[in-house]
Amino acid sequence: MKFSVSSYSYSQLTSSGKYTEKGLIALAKEMGFDGIEFAEIHAPEGTDKKEYAKALKAEAEKHEIEIAAYCIGANLIYDTEKEIERLKGEIDVCEALGCKVMRHDATGGYSKEDKKKGLGFNNALPTIIKGYKAVTEYAKTKGIKTCIENHGFFAQDSSRVEAIINGVNDENFGALVDIGNFLCADEDPAVAVGNVAPYAVHVHAKDFHKKTGNEFVAPDGFFMTRGGNFLRGAIIGHGVVPVVQCLRILKNAGYNGYVTVEFEGMENAETGVKCGLNSLKKADELI
């Protein structure tokens, strides 16, 4: 099993100014990761994004660590053609980074006004499929696979992720399986991972503390799931996600790529990330 870490896990460190994005590469290597994933990149003012990506690639090569994936936001149901062209530009950035996997979002869903008209997932599905297909066909020419992650509520359920992947129907497109995020849609993580594991091209390991909607919930740190339960980011192995079971399912489905630490807890980021890696190494021993 190969382990990487998302730059998102270090948000505390970059927002405080303790580390730059480039500095995270050396930190990830020092912590013992095989790779680092960038959740967006932020080129300094006046710097071309692709040139900045090439600088990050050079820094990764210097520290002998791979850039495992590139993850960006997207909304394919509004201004679809314009968004497709923008995402093709992000594929070029991914190529400059030297990585072979790019995740981009489907959509956060319809506006409140459109929801009042009765528009929902089934209405959006053909447009989402069209967008993902166009982007992955372009990515294929660059040797890059694209994928959808189960997050953002609207396209989060395993059945919806699978419907999109089946609709695109291209071996160059699959799933970024986040083993924790299914809880945001109130799905059992192991069951949901089992549904989408055959399509996995990248994996996020994430954990949550959970309270039901009938319990007292502290005013800080928790957010509400779609079904009215409450989650708070946890160090991997400290929460309710069945990490070993989910990783075993993925392994049995033939997945052999990176497992990426995505930490969004309240603990110190360096502690949370390092402890999460330790948990994944122990889980790997058990499967």
DAFENBEL-V437076 format. One line per field, one symbol per residue. ss: DSSP state (2 for helix, 1 for strand, 0 for the rest). phi: phi as a letter, one per 40 degrees, with the letter a starting at -180 (. if undefined). burial: 1 if it has 9 or more other C-alpha atoms within 8 Angstrom, else 0. Layout:
BEGIN
ss=???
phi=???
burial=???
END
This chain:
BEGIN
ss=01111122222222200000222222222220001111100000000022222222222222000111111100000002222222222222222220001111000000022222000022222222222222222222000011111000000002222222222200001111110022222000222222222221111110111110000000000011000001111100000000222222222200000111100000002222222222222222220
phi=.bbbbcddcbddccccgcbcdcccccccccchccabbbcgbbcddgbccccccccccccccdcfbcccabbbcaaccbfdcccdcccccccccdcccgbbbbcbccachccdcccccgcadcccdcccddcccccccccdcbgbcbabbcaggcbbccccdcccccccfbccbabcccccccccbgccdccccccbdcbcbabbbabbcbbcccccbdcbgcbccccgcbbbdbcdgbbbccdcccccdccccgcbccbbcbbbcccdccccccccccccccccccb
burial=01111111111111000010110111011000111111100010000011111101101110101111111101111001001100110011111111111111111111000110001110011011111111111111000111111110111111011101100100011111111111111110110111111101111111111110000000000101110011111111111110110111111000101111111010001001111110110011000
END
